[in-house]
Every structure is written in C-alpha cells, then in structure tokens.
Amino acid sequence: MNEKFQLTDEELISRFQSGDEGAFEEIVNRYADRLLNFAYRFVLDREEAEDIVQDTFLKVYQNRHAYKEIAKFSTWIYTITGNLAKTILRKRRNRKMFFFSRTAPEDHDKEMEFPSTDRQPASKLEGKIEEQMIQRAIVKLPEHFRTVIILRDIQDLSYEEISNIIDAPLGTVKSRINRARLKLQEELEHLRE
Amino acid sequence: MMNCYQFRNFISNFIDEDISFKNRQDFKQHLADCPNCQKMYDSVLATRQNMHNFPQLSVSENFKHNLRNRILADRIAVIQRSQQKSFSLNRVPSFAYGFAAAIIAVAAGFFIIQSQGGGNSPTTPPQVVQQQMAQPRASQPQKIAPATPVRTQPQTRYTAAQNQPVVTDTIADENTYREPSNEYKQNYEDKIKTVKDQR
C-alpha cells in the first residue's frame, strides 16, 4: 500500500512544503470531491463549483508555505474554498442587481435553476424533490447561516472546525447552527405551502 | 420545566448531544407534552437526515488535467514575471522620461547655438585672450617677480656621498624676494628677443 495513504493531512502538506509534489497530488485526491460538494451547495452550479475547487488547489499550491501547523489542514482548505465561494456569490449578487435594475419586475421572483446531480436514481423521485426543496431553502438562508449549515449538516464537520473556519467563538457557532436549522424549517414551510 | 422558546433553543444541543443531564430531561419532557414542538423537532431531524443523504458529487475526469495545466501556466507566469523584474520599461517612473527629454532638448539647443556661431567663431580666440595678447605690445616688458609664494613639485636630487634621495621643497619664502638665477634671466631674455624678431 502506498505510504502516502497512511499520512495525515498535516504530514502531507509538510512534505509538500519540502518539495514533494506527490504529496500535493494526494491532497487533491483527498479533498477534491469534498470541496466540490461544499462549493456546490453554496453556488449551486457545478461548473462554478469546480472552478472554485481548482482555484482553491491553485492557492494551496502557490501559498503552501503560508500554512502553519497551528490549525488543521482541513480548516485551512475549507476556509479558502468558503471565501472563494462567497466571492462568487457576491459577484453574482452584484451582477443580478445590475440586471434587475434593467428587467421587468416579474423577473425578480424567478427561481434559480437547479442542475441535476445525475446521481439520484429515477425511482427516488420523492427524495429528489425533497432534496431540491431543501437546497432551495438553503439558498434562501443568509450567508452566515448557509455556511454553518452546509459545514455542519452536509459536510459533517465538528463545531471546533467550523469555529476555526468561520473565525467565530464556539458558543457563537453553536447558537448560529441552531438558528440556521430553525430558519431552514421556516423556509421549508414557506416552500411547501 | 422548559417552555417552547427554551425548547427551540435547545434543539441543536439535543440533536448533537451537547446538553446537560437536567436540560436533557426537561427537553424530553417538553417534547412529550407539546405537539407543535414535537412537529418542529421531527422536521429538523428529518431535514438534517436528508442533507446527510444528499448525493455526493465527484469532480470531472479532466479536473486533474486542468489543474495541472493551470499550475503549469502559473509557474510560467511566475518565471516570466521574475525575468521582467530584471529590467522593464514599465518599472521606469514616468517622470524619468520627461527628465531625459529635457536633458536631450537642452543638449540639442546648446549644440545648435554652438554650431551657428552664436558669439565667437571657434577659429578666433576669445576676447579676453585677444586683450592679453595685445597687452605686451603696448607696454614694455616688465621684470618678472613672483608676487606670491609658488609651490612647485618637490625636487628630488641624489647626493653622491650617501646615494640617498634628498627631497627639497621649493616654497618661496613669503618675506624674502629671491633674484631669478642667471640661467632663468638668460632664457627669459632669449624669449623676448625671439618674440621681437617675430614681430
């Protein structure tokens, strides 16, 4: 078995900092899909999500020496992806505002298109509808709620990791996650009505 | 006893098992007693479960290939930037161009004035020199006497006895006037004679 598979993320980045390009490849293998799912839940566009992940790895490659082993590597890389995703959303929002000011008022309420993930079997139509419903509700959440709910309930990160990623105290993270879950329920109720 | 507001605040703590024993008991009690809160709790739990089961996306097949290309392009860009850093016209401050142009203009102007003979011709000596040349004609040759002490190069002579170089500094004494030597007088008279003959 390859030795690199047994190394921790922190050991891998340390090797990469010492010039081992193979370690970087292993990092890409470990994180590409996870980061893609994280970015996708943010921007709901597969291509954009993949671009974000590419940008993330490029930043890791360029700034490999910026990582210090005081935080977990996963925290660092999720922070980069999260920031890039937020930048995309901000740009999109600005673009939207620009176009909305030039379009008819009825266009404002148009829902975002949700591309198919092509992973759900057709028989599970109900589950798919529910997924899309939840995804719509997540998109409607404020950015700070959206971040914590994706990290906690989709990415399954610990409170401590989320606290480091969003740079907020643990207590704030806990209460924010609770409020985000309640808010999500409200949004879902609105969508089901 | 827990009310609905407190119950809502503890939902996540209960789900994530981050709740004290006392609050856990109260939470369970309220859950059993309040149908609205029970509905809310079930809904939160179901949504959470649903999100856990979201289909997982995978990166496209050419993801790594594209990433490698981008890294390569970035490397090339870094190399090019470092090469450009050695010298680049972009790095020269804009005022330097103006300064250089001003210097060139001044030099060109000076050259033009010179070539047009603005004042003296290069073949004729300056006016001051002409006056100095004309002066000896009007007046009689005067006795040359150094008005101020003159420092000349130290003269080195070798004495035969010691075969050691002796350096003598020829500073004329400020208070004493030394008569020019006969040899010097002779040379000077010869020169005057030559000038007169030339005239």
Interface residues (C-beta under 8 A of the other chain):
Chain A: V28 A32 D33 L36 N37 Y40 R41 R46 A49 E50 V53 Q54 F57 L58 Y61 Q62 T117 R119 Q120 G127 E130 E131 I134 I149 D153 I154 D156 Y159 K174 S175 I177 N178 R181 L182 L184 Q185 L188
Chain B: R8 N9 I11 S12 N13 D16 D18 M40 S43 V44 T47 R48 N50 M51 H52 N53 F54 P55 Q56 L57 S58 V59 S60 F63 K64 N66 L67 R70 I71 D74
